[in-house]
């Protein structure tokens, strides 16, 4: 009789071990789907837990208990992955934050045996069996952090200093802006004087636009000349048209009386956006044989 009972016990243990191995294989094969909280296998994880619980009721030897611990470890890891994906609006589960709140709830600092027992009493209704407690990267540090030192501030002095700084900054920005506007006005006036001089020297004939603005020694200066000429066009001090014979734009200065008369007559105006790169500048100065700049640079 003793031999038969022992043989039956071995058979039962073999069945339990086979059930655990089959359960572990299923969990391993479906691990990716089980780890996704939004997947189609969100109820399968619960079924695996119930199957593990049913097998645990038949465990009677250490070998089956080891298999149960492995299954429990797999299920715990999958539950943790799903918990990290759960969120309520903008709040998402975080293990570090949960651990900090748990420490704060237990009083922080050194946790005594009485506090651990109290915590187990509070949460024991949530588990059918006690969960195992594991540590990651060693034991928890029980030394409380040093208190932060608070520095007293003089609110009135700080506020007065800030207002003063803001006023000083505002004055500095205004002065820089006024200086920049004055410098631009001087450069625009300088370009107009150069155009009037070249126009008079050429017998008051229209001046080739590109020959006037191109500086053969500096591409940057050429772009600045175009920028300043655009101010003259906007203010109505120069007139740009296309020479029908050459097919190139020409520019002439406009007197204040003529500008006023043109404004009264409401001449038709066209806006043109022109792109010029360094290659275009090189080709223009070579084809027009520009040897010197008609707009000399102002001395600062």
Residue pairs with C-beta under 8 A, 6 or more apart in sequence:
9 60
12 58
12 60
13 60
13 61
13 63
13 64
15 58
16 55
16 58
16 59
16 64
16 67
17 63
17 64
17 67
19 51
19 55
20 55
20 64
20 67
20 68
20 70
20 71
21 67
23 48
23 51
23 52
23 55
23 71
24 67
24 70
24 71
24 74
26 48
27 34
27 48
27 71
27 74
27 75
27 78
28 74
30 41
30 44
31 74
31 78
33 39
33 40
33 41
33 44
34 41
34 44
34 45
34 48
34 78
34 82
35 78
35 81
35 82
36 82
36 85
37 82
37 85
37 86
38 85
42 82
45 75
45 78
45 79
45 82
48 75
49 75
52 68
52 71
52 72
52 75
53 128
55 64
55 68
55 71
56 68
58 64
59 65
59 68
72 132
80 95
83 93
84 92
84 93
84 94
84 95
86 92
86 93
87 93
103 111
103 140
106 115
106 119
107 115
108 144
109 142
109 144
110 142
111 142
120 130
124 130
184 228
184 231
186 298
187 224
187 228
187 298
188 228
188 231
188 232
190 228
190 295
190 298
191 225
191 228
191 229
191 232
191 295
192 232
192 237
192 238
192 253
194 212
194 294
194 295
194 296
195 207
195 212
195 232
195 238
195 251
195 253
196 253
198 207
198 212
198 294
199 205
199 206
199 207
199 252
199 253
206 241
206 243
206 250
206 251
206 252
207 250
207 251
207 252
207 294
208 246
208 248
208 249
208 250
208 288
209 240
209 248
209 249
209 250
209 251
210 248
210 249
210 284
210 288
211 288
211 290
211 294
212 225
212 251
212 294
212 295
213 222
213 225
213 226
213 229
213 295
214 222
214 225
214 281
214 284
214 285
214 288
214 290
214 293
215 221
215 222
215 225
215 293
215 295
216 285
216 290
216 291
216 292
216 293
217 293
219 278
219 281
221 293
221 295
221 297
222 276
222 281
223 276
225 295
226 274
226 276
229 238
229 251
232 238
233 240
236 254
236 259
236 262
236 263
237 253
237 254
237 259
238 251
238 252
238 253
238 254
239 251
239 252
239 253
239 254
240 249
240 250
240 251
241 249
241 250
242 248
242 249
242 250
243 249
243 250
254 262
284 290
